[in-house]
Amino acid sequence: MDRKWISRIIQVAVISLTVAAVFQELEKPKEERTWHGKIAGFIPYDFRIPTLEKLKEAYWNPYERKIITPEAFGIGWGINFYTLLENLGMIKSEVSEENFLMPTESIKDTLANSPAEVAEEE
């Protein structure tokens, strides 16, 4: 198979999935239509107008450990570039469990020089 046929097969699949998602929503009563969900139980779709927050959540989300996330708009999956780059070691995580649970250097210094410590030294 050459590239043209593969490209055509992908186009037909995307169009078919889009039509299936629209029909899935149109089969519901008007008040129950959400315009987002899954086709065949696992292919996500979302036809709601994307917000900046939704785009950020899909493509640059430091709080999501998954690299592959549902698209912010359309059918299929997108890439969480933050997690991808973090896993590749190209960026450091801003908040680790150790940083969250452990005291900062200034707190450690304060505790080390507490009045109880000073009294013991004298």
C-alpha positions as CSV (number, residue, x, y, z in Angstrom):
1,M,0.0,0.0,0.0
2,D,1.3,3.4,-0.8
3,R,1.0,6.5,1.3
4,K,-2.0,7.8,-0.6
5,W,-4.2,4.8,0.4
6,I,-3.1,5.0,4.0
7,S,-4.0,8.6,4.1
8,R,-7.4,7.9,2.5
9,I,-8.1,5.2,5.0
10,I,-7.3,7.5,7.9
11,Q,-9.6,10.2,6.5
12,V,-12.5,7.8,6.1
13,A,-12.0,6.6,9.6
14,V,-12.0,10.1,11.1
15,I,-15.0,11.1,9.1
16,S,-16.9,7.9,10.1
17,L,-16.1,8.4,13.8
18,T,-17.2,12.1,13.6
19,V,-20.5,11.1,12.0
20,A,-21.0,8.3,14.6
21,A,-20.3,10.8,17.5
22,V,-22.8,13.4,16.1
23,F,-25.5,10.7,15.6
24,Q,-24.8,9.4,19.1
25,E,-25.6,12.8,20.5
26,L,-28.6,13.4,18.2
27,E,-30.2,10.2,19.3
28,K,-30.4,11.6,22.9
29,P,-33.2,13.9,23.9
30,K,-32.2,17.5,23.4
31,E,-31.9,18.2,27.2
32,E,-29.5,15.2,27.6
33,R,-27.0,16.1,24.8
34,T,-23.6,17.0,26.2
35,W,-21.6,16.9,23.0
36,H,-18.8,15.0,24.7
37,G,-18.4,11.3,25.5
38,K,-16.9,8.2,24.0
39,I,-17.6,6.3,20.8
40,A,-17.6,2.5,21.1
41,G,-16.8,2.9,24.8
42,F,-13.2,4.1,24.4
43,I,-12.7,6.7,21.7
44,P,-13.2,10.1,23.3
45,Y,-14.9,13.0,21.5
46,D,-15.7,16.6,22.6
47,F,-17.5,19.1,20.4
48,R,-17.8,21.8,23.0
49,I,-16.0,25.0,22.3
50,P,-12.6,24.7,24.0
51,T,-11.6,27.2,26.7
52,L,-8.0,28.1,27.5
53,E,-8.3,26.0,30.6
54,K,-9.4,23.0,28.7
55,L,-6.6,23.4,26.2
56,K,-4.1,23.7,29.0
57,E,-5.5,20.6,30.7
58,A,-5.2,18.6,27.5
59,Y,-1.8,19.7,26.3
60,W,0.2,21.2,29.3
61,N,-1.0,19.6,32.5
62,P,1.7,19.1,35.3
63,Y,-1.0,17.5,37.5
64,E,-1.8,14.7,35.1
65,R,0.6,11.7,34.9
66,K,-0.8,10.4,31.6
67,I,1.0,11.4,28.4
68,I,-2.0,10.6,26.2
69,T,-5.1,12.5,27.1
70,P,-8.5,13.2,25.4
71,E,-8.5,15.9,22.8
72,A,-9.6,19.4,23.9
73,F,-11.8,19.5,20.8
74,G,-12.7,16.8,18.2
75,I,-12.2,13.1,18.3
76,G,-9.3,11.0,19.7
77,W,-6.4,11.8,21.9
78,G,-3.8,14.5,22.4
79,I,-0.4,14.7,24.0
80,N,0.2,16.2,27.4
81,F,3.6,17.8,26.5
82,Y,4.4,18.7,30.1
83,T,4.4,15.1,31.2
84,L,6.1,13.9,28.0
85,L,9.0,16.4,28.5
86,E,9.2,15.6,32.2
87,N,9.5,11.9,31.5
88,L,12.2,12.6,28.9
89,G,14.1,14.6,31.6
90,M,13.9,17.8,29.6
91,I,12.0,19.6,32.4
92,K,12.1,19.2,36.2
93,S,8.9,18.7,38.1
94,E,8.0,21.8,40.1
95,V,6.4,20.0,43.0
96,S,7.7,16.6,44.1
97,E,6.3,14.6,47.0
98,E,9.5,15.3,49.0
99,N,9.3,19.0,48.4
100,F,5.6,19.0,49.4
101,L,6.1,17.0,52.6
102,M,9.5,18.3,53.7
103,P,10.2,21.6,55.4
104,T,12.1,24.3,53.4
105,E,15.6,25.3,54.2
106,S,14.5,28.4,56.1
107,I,12.2,26.3,58.3
108,K,15.1,23.8,58.9
109,D,17.3,26.8,60.0
110,T,14.7,28.2,62.3
111,L,14.2,24.8,63.9
112,A,17.9,24.3,64.2
113,N,18.3,27.6,66.0
114,S,15.2,27.4,68.2
115,P,15.4,28.7,71.8
116,A,15.5,25.2,73.1
117,E,18.6,24.4,71.0
118,V,20.3,27.7,72.1
119,A,19.6,26.9,75.8
120,E,21.1,23.4,75.5
121,E,24.3,24.8,73.9
122,E,24.9,27.2,76.8
